[in-house]
Every structure is written in C-alpha cells, then in structure tokens.
Amino acid sequence: MVARIQRRAGWWWRRAVGLAFGCMGLSATALQPTDQFGLKELEAEPNLTPGHFADLFRDFSYDYSPYIQAPEAFLKNRSGDCDDYAVLANHILSRQGFQTRIIRVELVGTRINHVICYVAEKKGYLDFNNRKYSFNLERSGSSLRQIASKVADSFERNWSIVTEYTYSYVEGRHRTVYTVVKTDLPERDPDQLAKNRAR
C-alpha cells in the first residue's frame, strides 16, 4: 500500500514538473547550462528565447582572443569573449526568427571594443558581461547612439564610435552595415536616416 502511494505521489510530482515547464514555454528536455552542447544541439533547440540562450552561457569563462572563434571551439572550451558570444547569439537567434544585430562599441581612453547582440523584439541586447544574472537582457533603445550610450555606461566610460556589422562563420569575415561617430550630428546618423527612409 505504501509503495502504491509513493508511486502515485511520484506520478503527481512528475506531472506537476511537466506542467510547470509547459507553462514557462520550456520542455523538460531543454538544454541546461550544465550540459555540454555543440552548435548542432543549439541550432536544433526548439523555441530558444534570448533569455534561455544567455542562461546557457552563465558558466562560460572569459578568455580574450583577437579573432572570433569557430562556434564549436567556443562551445567545447566553454570560454571566449564578447564577440564570440554576440556572433553566436546572432547566428542562433536569427534562425529562431528573432531580428538580431551585432554591434561593436569603441570606448574612449581604453583598448576596449565591446560587442553585443541586439534583439529587436526584446528591445534590448545580450551582453557576455551580463549573462550570469537573472535579468540577462539589457534594455535599450534601438538606435546605435542609444545602444552605445548604454554599453558605455556599463563600463562607466564614454564611447567614440559604434558599428553595426554582420559576420559569416563560412566566410570568416565582418561586413559593416552602419558606423556612427559620436561627434557627428545625430540627424546624420546612417541608421536613423535608413529608418526614416523606410517609413
């Protein structure tokens, strides 16, 4: 009788956990931060949100590289830097249907060029420096100036140049989309001129 009650209690517990995952929009088989996963597993992850993507990288360590790592190396070593993370976020989340942008911000008086992945639907960006927190998306306006100011504030610095670019793992190269210089007139910012033309 006791064993029967325990089995029934176990069934109810599994059902409750399954419903909880369902309500959160996650499956019980979703990738977890402690899992060892490669590019194919990330690409195949169903309904991957920007928040869940960031959470998967919370235990990765920072390791600067002057070039963008191949995704398999980044994922296998579980270490990299901001552009490894931003480029991979752009690659994966765009496949999930999100409108993403890779953006590099140059900070005044430093050698730091910080790279983030902006997600239009979330009105915010994924930042390798912010992946360990429960709120792992930084809210920001969509213009390059707004994003650059928010990124610079997180470093308690000023910014000089912000660039939006694309990156292809196949080609292994950047392609500049827009560049904004802080000292230029804001009304001449190419991203805003393009946005106005599209209206």
DRENPA-14498 format. One line per 4 residues: number of its first residue (from 1); their letters; for each residue x, y, z of C-alpha. Coordinates in pm, whole numbers, plus 50000, padded with zeros to 5 digits. Layout:
N
NUM	A	X/Y/Z | ...
***
This chain:
199
1	MVAR	50000/50000/50000 | 50284/50239/50093 | 50466/50162/49769 | 50148/50231/49574
5	IQRR	50103/50570/49745 | 50469/50656/49675 | 50430/50563/49306 | 50115/50775/49282
9	AGWW	50287/51069/49457 | 50580/51032/49215 | 50344/51044/48917 | 50179/51361/49050
13	WRRA	50521/51520/49109 | 50638/51440/48753 | 50308/51574/48615 | 50343/51899/48816
17	VGLA	50702/51949/48695 | 50595/51881/48336 | 50312/52135/48363 | 50546/52393/48517
21	FGCM	50789/52356/48228 | 50499/52377/47983 | 50372/52700/48140 | 50719/52854/48113
25	GLSA	50739/52758/47747 | 51026/52515/47810 | 51035/52142/47756 | 51174/51904/48016
29	TALQ	51443/51814/47760 | 51558/52174/47702 | 51932/52232/47714 | 52064/52329/48056
33	PTDQ	52369/52546/48148 | 52548/52239/48286 | 52506/52041/47961 | 52795/52001/47719
37	FGLK	52645/52108/47386 | 52771/52184/47039 | 52648/52400/46753 | 52411/52134/46618
41	ELEA	52238/52098/46955 | 52200/52476/46985 | 52064/52506/46632 | 51816/52224/46699
45	EPNL	51693/52363/47033 | 51321/52435/46986 | 51168/52767/47097 | 51501/52905/47222
49	TPGH	51446/53252/47368 | 51718/53517/47413 | 51692/53476/47792 | 51735/53098/47775
53	FADL	52026/53142/47530 | 52204/53374/47776 | 52138/53136/48065 | 52313/52852/47880
57	FRDF	52637/53054/47887 | 52634/53159/48253 | 52919/52921/48347 | 53142/53002/48048
61	SYDY	53467/53178/48137 | 53614/53492/47982 | 53916/53439/47758 | 54016/53719/47520
65	SPYI	54101/53634/47161 | 54195/53879/46882 | 53975/53684/46639 | 53628/53529/46650
69	QAPE	53647/53164/46747 | 53475/52894/46546 | 53149/52818/46728 | 53247/52456/46802
73	AFLK	53572/52571/46970 | 53387/52832/47179 | 53128/52576/47289 | 53375/52292/47350
77	NRSG	53618/52504/47556 | 53332/52691/47730 | 53539/53007/47719 | 53562/53310/47494
81	DCDD	53491/53679/47481 | 53218/53925/47390 | 53235/53890/47012 | 53236/53508/47027
85	YAVL	52916/53531/47230 | 52745/53809/47030 | 52817/53649/46691 | 52689/53311/46810
89	ANHI	52378/53472/46963 | 52310/53645/46631 | 52358/53318/46439 | 52133/53109/46666
93	LSRQ	51857/53357/46749 | 51815/53476/46389 | 51746/53111/46299 | 51470/53119/46563
97	GFQT	51310/53414/46383 | 51440/53699/46601 | 51563/54022/46441 | 51918/54048/46572
101	RIIR	52207/54287/46513 | 52576/54261/46601 | 52705/54591/46739 | 53058/54695/46840
105	VELV	53116/54994/47069 | 53459/55159/47096 | 53521/55313/47439 | 53723/55631/47490
109	GTRI	54059/55601/47666 | 54067/55221/47656 | 54158/54941/47420 | 53809/54802/47473
113	NHVI	53583/54739/47175 | 53279/54575/47330 | 53043/54367/47115 | 52678/54287/47192
117	CYVA	52383/54125/47014 | 52074/54348/46997 | 51734/54170/46981 | 51465/54397/46833
121	EKKG	51167/54203/46970 | 51303/54231/47325 | 51411/54596/47289 | 51740/54503/47449
125	YLDF	52071/54331/47400 | 52263/54024/47510 | 52598/54106/47669 | 52863/53847/47762
129	NNRK	52932/54053/48076 | 52569/54019/48187 | 52490/53654/48115 | 52510/53536/48479
133	YSFN	52221/53746/48608 | 51853/53653/48616 | 51774/53960/48404 | 52026/53883/48132
137	LERS	51890/54122/47868 | 51990/54487/47893 | 51703/54716/47789 | 51793/54980/47532
141	GSSL	51651/55193/47253 | 51724/55063/46904 | 51941/55344/46761 | 52315/55291/46752
145	RQIA	52365/55600/46970 | 52125/55470/47235 | 52290/55129/47240 | 52643/55276/47250
149	SKVA	52549/55503/47542 | 52402/55211/47739 | 52707/54992/47676 | 52949/55274/47766
153	DSFE	52756/55344/48088 | 52800/54981/48192 | 53178/55037/48177 | 53149/55386/48332
157	RNWS	53317/55520/48018 | 53237/55733/47716 | 53211/55597/47363 | 53364/55727/47040
161	IVTE	53245/55502/46756 | 52971/55242/46724 | 52944/55000/46433 | 52675/54757/46328
165	YTYS	52809/54467/46123 | 52729/54118/46003 | 52955/53816/46039 | 52959/53488/45849
169	YVEG	53116/53178/46002 | 53156/53037/45649 | 53347/53341/45517 | 53510/53427/45848
173	RHRT	53472/53800/45788 | 53284/54111/45901 | 53069/54328/45677 | 52997/54678/45804
177	VYTV	52634/54789/45788 | 52646/55130/45964 | 52901/55334/46157 | 52819/55627/46385
181	VKTD	53080/55865/46526 | 52969/56031/46848 | 53093/56379/46746 | 52892/56373/46422
185	LPER	52549/56536/46409 | 52287/56283/46532 | 52048/56377/46250 | 52308/56245/46005
189	DPDQ	52340/55902/46168 | 52310/55648/45885 | 52099/55400/46082 | 51839/55667/46158
193	LAKN	51843/55803/45801 | 51778/55450/45673 | 51497/55403/45927 | 51334/55731/45819
197	RAR	51359/55636/45450 | 51191/55303/45523 | 50884/55472/45676
***
